[in-house]
Amino acid sequence: MNHNYIVMYIYASLKSISVNWMYIVSNLMFPVSLMIVVGILSQGKLLPFALVGGLISITAMSGVNSIAYLASLRFDFLYRDLVVTTKTTKMDYMFAHLLGEFVWVVPSIAFYFILDVIYGLLTPYTFLMTLLLACMVSISSYSIAFWITSRIKHTRNAWPIGTVLSLLLITVSPTFYPYTYLPKYILDILTILPTTPAVVLAQGIFGLTPSLPIQWYMLPILFVETAAYLLIAVYTTQWVEK
């Protein structure tokens, strides 16, 4: 593994935050707007669900929104072609960019954790479990983005795909409302989206919904999905152009 490249990219991401901090604000706007709308329409009853789901949605959005960035590096700047000529492998490239994206989302996660503390939702247990869920959703969504980027032919195709995927992961999954509102067969279908099992688990972990067996079989599902999306991205993505 090329540790130098990974460390360099993480350092570059950290430095970029101080320059492009408005990106963090813009990344928060959509989930925060939904949170406010849900809170107002439900007269505050669903606000805890929006707080918990908003944190999960931030990591999902960060992953799939990287489609445009990865495509730009590949097609506009030919950056990936340059990296290929070095000792950096496909796994190094993926791992470095995944960690770089997660660095960008850490301030947003901290923002939601502060709100959870204010509303009395956060405990050491929920903190650790939420971080675990956020990591798995981040890996899954970024793997999807990496795989899609390897399939598109131009940067202009990346923007609409990333937008559509963001909407699917956030609004189709029960991210901002109780998963118990959905019939079981629809919930089973939606488990293909990594945000769905993560949100079902999070709602149970925070005590927002009754503890049911369905919540705990979502944990192995999320583990399997995360591994599956990662393996698909690794083994079906062409690293060297032929």
Protein Blocks (a to p, Z undefined) as FASTA:
>chain_A
ZZklmmmmmmmmmmmmmmmmmmmmmmmmmmmmmmmmmmmmnnommmmmmmmmmmmmmmmm
mmmmmmmmmmmmmmmnommmmmmmmmbdfklmmmmmmmmmmmmmmmmmmmmmmmmmmnop
acfklmmmmmmmmmmmmmmmmmmmmmmmmmpmbfklmmmmmmmmmmmmmmmpcfkbcfkl
pcfklmmmmmmpmklmmmmmmmmmnopaccdfklmmmmmmmmmmmmmmmmmmmmmpcfbd
ZZ
